[in-house]
Amino acid sequence: PASPEKGLSLRDRLIAGLQARLPSEIEFIDRVLVEVAAGRLPLTLVNQTFFWARQRSSVSRDARACRPIIYFRFAMMAQAKRLGVVL
């Protein structure tokens, strides 16, 4: 849990900020974090994709795809593939 001294972990920020609810969505976030910890995915890329997905979902008119995790997942997979990382 977050506290004023500690703040949110990256995992908690991604889950809450992307509105990940399904077990498969949380597992995907965990796979991304494993690749970040291993140095295969840059943290800056994950952050950029996170903010892009949140922005994109806020302007979406499709009610089925309004949660940011939908955009994050597809964009992150494309970025990872470009770097040769399998998610």
C-alpha positions in Angstrom: 0.0 0.0 0.0 1.1 3.6 -0.7 2.0 5.9 2.1 3.1 9.6 2.0 6.7 8.5 2.5 6.6 5.5 0.1 4.3 6.4 -2.8 2.9 3.9 -5.3 5.0 1.2 -6.8 5.2 1.1 -10.6 3.0 -2.1 -10.6 0.3 -0.4 -8.6 0.5 2.7 -10.7 0.1 0.7 -13.9 -2.8 -1.4 -12.6 -4.7 1.6 -11.2 -3.8 4.1 -14.0 -4.6 1.6 -16.8 -7.7 0.3 -15.0 -6.5 -3.3 -15.3 -9.2 -5.6 -13.8 -8.9 -8.9 -15.5 -6.3 -11.5 -14.4 -4.9 -11.6 -17.9 -4.4 -7.8 -17.9 -2.6 -7.9 -14.6 -0.5 -10.8 -15.8 0.5 -8.7 -18.9 1.5 -5.8 -16.6 3.6 -8.3 -14.6 5.3 -9.5 -17.8 6.1 -6.0 -18.8 7.6 -5.3 -15.3 9.8 -8.5 -15.6 11.2 -7.2 -18.9 11.8 -3.8 -17.4 13.6 -5.3 -14.4 15.7 -7.5 -16.8 16.7 -4.3 -18.8 15.1 -5.5 -22.0 12.4 -2.8 -22.0 13.3 0.8 -21.1 11.3 2.2 -18.2 10.9 5.5 -20.2 9.2 3.5 -23.0 6.8 2.0 -20.5 6.0 5.4 -19.0 5.5 7.0 -22.4 3.2 4.2 -23.5 1.3 4.5 -20.2 0.6 8.2 -20.6 -0.2 7.8 -24.3 -2.8 5.0 -23.5 -4.4 7.2 -20.8 -4.6 10.1 -23.2 -5.9 7.9 -26.0 -8.6 6.4 -23.8 -9.9 9.7 -22.7 -10.7 10.7 -26.3 -12.1 7.3 -27.4 -15.7 7.2 -28.5 -15.9 3.4 -28.5 -17.5 2.4 -25.2 -15.9 -1.1 -25.4 -12.4 0.2 -25.5 -12.5 3.1 -23.1 -10.1 1.6 -20.5 -6.5 2.6 -21.0 -5.2 -1.0 -20.6 -6.7 -1.9 -24.0 -4.5 0.7 -25.7 -1.5 0.0 -23.5 -1.5 -3.7 -24.2 -1.5 -3.4 -28.0 1.0 -0.5 -28.1 3.3 -2.1 -25.6 3.3 -5.4 -27.6 4.2 -3.4 -30.8 7.0 -1.5 -29.0 8.4 -4.7 -27.5 8.3 -6.5 -30.8 10.3 -3.6 -32.4 12.9 -4.2 -29.7 12.9 -8.0 -30.1 11.2 -8.6 -26.8 8.3 -11.1 -26.5 5.6 -10.3 -24.1 
